């Protein structure tokens, strides 16, 4: 649970827990946003890796990774991080 959801649960705000939390809109910096959809696999990580390296080399600005996945390998997910 993220900090906003934890704060909402501390205050009993159940509606806030059901609502997705978006800190920012991906369109604010689309060039540094990556999207991972589907199961988290080694192949997915290999597909993202060159782009992550390219973005890191270009700038020290944050890279935002959006994940829409039913699950997968936690070891692979940690490797992407």
Buried (B, 14 or more C-beta within 10 A) or exposed (E): EEEEBEEBEEEEEEEBBEEEEEEEEEEEEEEBBBEBEEEBBEEBBEEBEEEBEEBEEEEEEEBBBEBEEEEBBEEBBEEBE
